[in-house]
Amino acid sequence: MNVIINEETKTVPEGLTLVELLKVENVEMPETVSVQINGVFIRQDAYASTLIQENDTIHFLYFMGGGA
């Protein structure tokens, strides 16, 4: 099925959960990534139960701390 991940159209297997998608996409340190699907932020405790659907728009967001 086709999805859009960080503005790039990709084909992924059907029936993936968000946890599985993070593995398929080789996301490093997935525990530090925030995920937005179709404009809605997904809670990390819901990653394992969130199914990816055809034509979902997914953003992996990495927040970095820092300062001067």
Buried (B, 14 or more C-beta within 10 A) or exposed (E): BEBBBEEEEBEBEEEBBBBBBBEBBEBEEBEEBEBEBEEEEBEBEEBEEBEBEEEBBBBBEEEEEEEE
